[in-house]
């Protein structure tokens, strides 16, 4: 239940509201996270007037305002194709119209495709707190501590590289279902390779970030060796994780040849 609603047009005013001890006050972007997860009475700060809905390409980097909707990102020509696949997989058309990029990262779960691909891309967030003091933090460092990191602060920007190769592959019970197992793999021109798995647990996990792809398939299998739940046995997930990582690596290798 929403006790209080605010729609400030200044970032500092928003942060003052979010810094209150009582009532608990959180950011309102698209509203999906609040509607589906938050059950306690809260106050909300709507960020629509803060100008955080822009997308800019700066050289080899895509800068996203926190309020950019998933549909706007999907429509952007510089959005990596694998990330577009993840957006279509995770959210349907109607939900993409309202869900924001920042809200999607805050609400990330183990089966969340979009944060998984962004983690492989080594995305970076900018978070602003009191006194307009900003902090830049990698998504991999943000996800485990997201509740603490956004307390009294606002995510203003998400940046990700667009000059690297990235692939996304998944297995699900049906094309419309969230993944039982999925892999996102990114490779830089230097050979640096990041491998992320999703489909299990509280958040996507990075299982490899190295100078090359050596050992990627084995690292994926090891990471999911105990990943059993009501959706799949651990042995199945471990085997499929290795297969999907190889599929992603083969896709990247094939696109490089093209």
N, C-alpha and C positions, 0 to 999 in steps of 0.2 A: 504494500500500500504506500502511495506517495503522500507524504504529509505536507511537503512544501515544494513548490516549483519556482525556479529562478531561471532567467534568460539574460544574463549580463552581456554587455557588448565590449567589456574590457577583460583582458586575461587576469589582471591583478585582482579584480573583483571576484572573479570565479574562484581563484585560489584562496581568497579569504573565506569564502563560503565553504569550500572543501576542507579547510583547516579546522573547522569547528569541531569541538568534541561531541556536542549534542545539538540537534539530532544527527545521526550518521548521515553524511552527505556524499553523494557519488555523482560522477559525470553521466549525463544522459546524451548519448550519441544517436544511434538508431533505435535504441530501446529494447532490442531483442534480449540482451543479457538481463536487463531489469525484469522484463516480463517473465522470463523462463527460469531464472536462477534465484533472484532476490525475493525472499518471502517476508522479511521483517519490514516494519515501517521505516521509511527513509525520506530524506529530502534529496532533490535532484537539481543539478546545474546543467541546463541545456547549453551546448556549445555552438549552436547554429549561427550565432551572431559574432563569433570570434574569428571568422575568416580562415578556418582550418580545413577548407574543402578544395584546395588547389592541388594540381599535379604539375610538376615541372621536371623536365629532363635537363640535367646539368652535366654536359659531357657524357661520361659513362655511368651516370648515376640517375636513378629515378627517385625524386623527392615527393612524398605523399603527405598531404595534410592529414591530421588524425581523423578528421570528419569526412574524408573521401569515402564514398560508398563503394561497395564491392562491384557494383555494376559499372560505375565510372572507371574503376581500375581495369575491369575486364574490357571496356571499350577503348582503353588507351592503346595506341599502336606500339608503344615502347614496353608494354608489360610483357615479360617473358612468357612464351607459349606454355611452358610447364605450369607456371603460376595461374594462367588462364584455365588450364585443365583442372587444377585444384579448386579454383573458385567455382567452376561449373559443377564439380563433383560435390563440394561441401554444401552449397546453398542453391536453392531453386531461384527462379527469376524474381518472384515477388519478394523474397527475403533479401536478395541482392540489392533491391532498390532502397532498402533502409539500413541494412547492416553496414557499419563503418569498419575501416581497416583497423583502427586502434581497438575498437570494441571486440573485434574478432580475435585479436591477439590476447587481450585481457581475459576473454572467456575461453581460451584454448583448452582443449582436452586431448587425451591421447589419440583420439581418432580424428582430430582436426587437420584437414589436408592443407589449408592455407598457411597456418603457422608452420607446418612441417616444411613446405617448400621455401618459405621465407627464412627459416632457420638454416636450411641448406645454403641459401644465398648469403648467409651471414649478414642479415638485415640489422640496421642500427636504429634505435629510437632516441628521440630527444624528449626529455621530460622537464617541465618547468615547475618550480616551486616558489615559495615565498621570496619576495624581493626580486622576482623574475630571474632567479638563479636557475640556470639550465644545466642538465646533466645528459651526456650522451652515453648510452649503454647498449651493448650488443643484445640482440634478442635472446641468445643462449644464456646470458647472465640475467636477463629480465624474467624469463618464464618461471623459474623456481621461486622467485622473490616478488612476484608481481603485486601481491597485496600490499606488501611493505613499500614497494617502489612508487605506487600511485597514491598512497595515503597523503592527502593534503596537496596533491600535485596533479598536473595535467600532461598527458602525452600530447605533444604538439606536432610531431613530425616522425615519419618513418622513411628511412632511406635504404635503397637496395641497389646493387650493381646490375647493369643490364648488358655488360660486355663479356659475360661468362656463359658457358653452356650449362644447362640444367635440364634434368629429366625427372618425370614423376610417373610411377607405376603402382598399381594397387590390385588387390583381390578383395572382392566383397560378395555377399550373397546374391545381390542383384546390382545392376548399374546404378540404381538410385540409392542404395545403402551406403552408409559410411564404411570405410575400409576395415576389414579384419586384420589385414596387414598391408602396409604401403611403404614405399621407399621414395625418397627424394635425394637425388645426387647432383652436385654441382662441381664443375671442373673449371679452374682458371687456366689461362694461357700458359702459365708457368708449370702446369701439371698438378698444382694443389687441388686436392679432392676432399669434399665434405660429403658425408653420408648420414642421412637422417632416416630413422624408422618411425612409423606411427601405426596406430591400430590397437594399442594397448597402453594401459597406465593413465597417469594424470596429465601427461603432456608428451609431445613428440620428443624423441631423444636423438642426440647426435652420437653416432658410434664411431665415426672416423673423421679426422681433420688432419690430413698429412700432406707431404710433398708430392705424393702420387697416389694411385689407387691400389697399390699392393696391399693385399690382405683385407680388402673391403668386404668381400663376400663372407669370409670367415668371421670378421668382426660383427657383421650383421647376424649371422647365425648364433654366435656366442651371446650377443646382446639380448636375443629373444629366447634363449634356452630355457628360461623359467617363466615365460610369458603366457601362462595358461589361464583361461577364465571361462565363463559360460559361452563365449562365442567360438573359441577354438582352443585346442590343446597346444601346449608349449612346443612339442616336437613339430607339429604342423607349422606353427608360426616361424620357428627357427629355420626350417627348410625353405619355406616360401620367402622369407626375408632374404636369404642368399640368392634365390632365383630372381627376385625383383631387382636387387642391387645389380646383378649381372645384366639384366635387361636394360636398366638405365645406363649402365656403362657402355653397353653395345650401341644403344641409341645415340649417345654422345659421340662415340667413335665414328658411327655412320654419318652423323651430321657434319662432323669435321671433314670427312672425306668429300662430302658433297660441296 
